[in-house]
Amino acid sequence: MLTLLTFSQNHLELFSSKDVDKILKKIDGSHNVWLRCIHFRDRTGTARIINHFQLNPSRIDMIFNHSLTGIDEDMEDCLFDGYEVLTHQIKNREFQVARGSIVLGSNFIITFEIAEIKVLTILINNIQKQNIDIQSWGVDYILYLIFKDILNNYHSVFDHISRQLDDLEDEVLANSGDEITYNKIAVMRQSTRSGRRNFQNIKSLLAWMNYDDFQWITQPVKALFNQELIHQVDNLWQEYQALRAWMSELMEIQRDNIASKTSERINRLTILSTIFLPITFITGFYGMNFKYMPELEQPWSYPAVISVIVLIVISSILFAKQQRWL
């Protein structure tokens, strides 16, 4: 799906279509443009969009290469950002990541969303309802709003992760969990790594803006970035680090729990082996086929040996319980 938002001082219009040509015909060079490409994996159509905005054709490969994240340092034709955004959604115990690209030009911004980012849908709906005034701003203000909403979304994402960790912590501290609990924490910790890349990406952009030759963001919008987003990124980064440390602590405790349970099982097996060691000796001793073994001819020998074996077992178990080994 393609969604086109065009705006200027006296104009605001939202248009959606699956047809690239219809979208491109609606673009007026005198207006600012926000083009959202959602679940749009048509390489030919993407090439037409890139060509329409007179961008370097190499941007097509960058858009379809999911491994490229962060700000592109070669910014002659546009500001290109490959993003990863951590979401609430969980699949196979992993928090899902929304990936895509943002392309910012002089009067246009294009967002390529492999999976729809709901905060952007909410943002564009609020703009359409004129809950947010953008008509006196340029497209760089849209970029600011996008990053602001993404960062605001992280507060709810981290809150969701905290609730998940609370439940896992109860299992870990009650020592009721097993290796599955450990794997849940490990997978969760691994799947949240994209949050680190996301924050580093925004920090890189904030650093790039301080250069004098950075032309893609105007001074008023730079001021908004510096006044509001820098502290928000720092706070979220600290919260992210705290969550990662929490996960590491739970993993360490659960690893100790698993090791303790394993050690307990080994101790029990060792005690059982110790109990049966003298019994094995006795049965082995009387299993020798020597001719002169006077006990073999005594009628009381068999019950006597059985009684000794039972006595050894009972006394060994009582001793182990007294020592709290069992």
N, C-alpha and C positions, 0 to 999 in steps of 0.2 A: 504494500500500500504506500502511496505517495501522498503527502499532505503538504500543501503550499500555503504559507502565511505571508502575505504582502502587506507592508505598512509604510506610511509616511505621515506627515503632519496632519493631513486631512483624509487619510485613507487607511482602512483596515479590512482585510478580506481573507477568509479561509476557504481553501478549495482542496478537495481530495479526489484522487483518481488512481487507477492502476495503469493508465496509459501515459507513458513518458511524454509523448508528443503533445497531448492535451495540457500537461503540466507546463511544459516549456513554452507553449503558446501563451499561457496566462502570465508569464513573467514579463514585467515591465521594467526596463532599465532605470527608470526614474524613481522606482520604489525600492525599499529595503525588502529582502527576501529571507525567509526561513523555510528551507525545504527538508522535510523529514522523510527518510526512506526506510520504511519499517518492513522487515522480512523481505527486503528487496535484494535478490541474489541474481538478477539479470545483468550479466557482464556487459552485454551489448547496450542495454539501457543505461547502465552506469557510465559507459564510455560516452554516450550522447550527452549525459548530464555534465560530465567533466569537460567535454568539448564546448558545450554551450557557455560555460563559465570561464572558458579560455585557461584552463588549468593544465599543468604538465600531465601528459598521458601516463607517466609513471605512477601517478596517484591511484590509478585503477588497481594496480598490483598491491599497493599499500592498503587499499580498502579491503581487498579480498584476502590479504595475508593476516590471519588472526593473531599471529605471534608478535606483530609489531605493536608495541604499546609505548606511550609517552609522546612528548613533543618532538616533531621532526625539526632538526636544526637547520635544514635547508628550506628557508621560508621565503624564497623569492616570489613565488606565485600566490601563496596563501599560508595561513597558520594551520598546520595539520596536526591533529592529536588523535592517537589511537588509545582508546580508553577501556578500562575494565571496572565495572561497578558491582560491588558485592550486594546481593539481594537477600530477601527473607526466604526465598524458595529453597527447599531441600529436596535433593534427589540422590538416592543411594547414600544417605547419611551425609552428603556434602552440600554446603551452601552454594547455590548456583551463582554464576557470574555473568552479568550482561556485558557483552563486548560489542564494539563498534568503532566508528571514526567520527570525528568532528572536523569540518573544513570551514575555515573562516576567511572570507575575502573582504574587499572594501565595502561592498553593500549586500553581501549575502553570507549566510551561514547554512551549511548542509550537515545534517546528522544522519549517518548510516547506522541503523540499529538492527543488528542480527536478531536480537530478541527485543520486543518493545519494552522501553523503560517507562514505567507507569508515572513516575514523577514528571516526565516530559509531557505525557498526555495531559496530566493535570495542569501543568504550566500553560500549555497551548490553549486549553479550555478556558483558563482564567484570563488569558490575554484576549480571547475571542469575546468573552463576557465583559471585557474592559474592567476587570477587577485589578488588573495590573496595567499601568500606563507605560507604553513603550513607544508611542508615536512621536515623542519629542527626543527619542534616543536613536542610536544607530544599532547595527547588528551586533556590535561588540557587547552591548548591554544584554542581548539575548544570551551570549556566552556566559556573562556574569550570572544571570538568572539560572542557567543550566547548572553551573558549578555550585551555586548556592543551594539549589534544591537537592542536588546529589549529596552534598554534605549534610543538609538537614535530614535527609533520608537515613544517613548512617546512624543517627541517634536512635531511631527506631530499630534499625538492624542490630545494633549493639545491645539494645535492650532485649531483643528476641534471643540473641546469643546468650546473654546473661541468664535468662530464664531457663534455657537449655542446660547451662552449666550448673544452675542451682539443683536441678533434678539429678544430674550426674554426680554432683558433689554429695548428695544424700546417699546415693548408692556407694560411693567410694568410702565415705566416712563411716557408714554402717557396716562396711566390709561385706556387703551383700552382692557386690558386682563380681564380674569375672573378666575373662579376656575380651569378651564382647564389649564390656563397658570401656575397657582400655582402648579398644579399636575405635569406638565411637568418638572418644576425646581426641585420639590421634588424627582421625579423618577430619574432624571439625577444625582442628588446629591447622592442618595442611590446606584445607579449602578456604581459610580466611587470609591466606597469604596475599591474595589479589588486593585486599584492602591496603596493605603496605605500598604496593605499586601505585594504587590510585592516589594515595596521599603524596607520595613522592612525585607523581606526575603533576599534581596541582602546585606543589612547591617549586617544581622546575619552571612552570609557567609564571609563577609569581617572581621568580628570579629573572627570567627572560624579560619581563616587563620593565625592569629597572634599567635596561640598556637604552641608550639614547636613540639608536637606530631601529628600535622596535616600533613598527608602524601599524600593527594590526589592532591595537587597542588604544582608544583615545584617552587623554589625560583624565577627564571626569570619571570614566569607568575604571581606570587604573586606581584612582582614589578609592572607589568603592571596593575593589579587590583588596587594597591595602588596609582599609579601615575595618572591614567586616570579615573577610575570608581568612586572613593570615592567622588571627587568633582562633578562629573556628577550626582551622586545619590543625593547629598546635594542640588544641584541647582534644580533638578527636584522635590525634596521633597518640597522645598520652593514654586515652581511654583504650585505644587499640592495643598498646603495649601492655596495659594492665590486664586485659582479657587474655592476651597471649601468655603472660606470666601465670595467670590463674590456670589456664589449660595445662601449662608445663608442670605446675605444682600438683594438679590432679593426676596427671599422667605418672608423676614420680611416686605419689602415694599409692596409686593403683598398682603400679609395678611392684612396689614393696608388698602390697597385699597379696598379689599373685605369688610372689616369691615366698611369702610367709606360709601361704596355703600349700605350696609345693613342698616347702621344708617340713611342714606338719605331716604331710602324707608320707614323706620319706622317713620321718622319725617313727611313725607308726609301723611302717614296713620293717624298719630296723629292729624295733621292739619285738615284733612278731618273729623275725629271724632269730633274735636272741633267745626268745622263749623256746623255739623249736630246736635250737642248737644242741643243748644237752640231751633232748629227746632223741635227736638224730644219732648222737654219740651212743646212747644206750642201745637203741635198736640196731645200730651198726655193730656194736660190740657183741651182742648176743646173736647177731647174724653170722658170726664166724663159725665155720664148721670144724671146730676142734673136737677131738674125741673125748678128752678129759675136761669136761665142764660140769662139775658136780651139781650145779643149780638146775641143769636140764632134767635131772632125774627126780627132783624134789616136787611134790604136788603143790606146794605153796609158792613156788618160784614165779609162775606166770602172774597170779594176782598181785604178788609183791611188786614185781616190775611195773605192772599197770598202775598200782597205787603210787609208786614213786614218780612215775611220769605225770599222773594227775596232780600230785602234790607240787611238782616243779612248775606246772602250768599255772596253778592257782596262786602259788606264792609269787611267781614272776609278775602276774597280772596285778596282784595286790601291791607289790612293791612299785610297779610302774605308776599305778594310780596315786600312791602315797607321794611319789616324786612329781606328780602332775605331768607325767609323760603321755598319759592317755586321758 
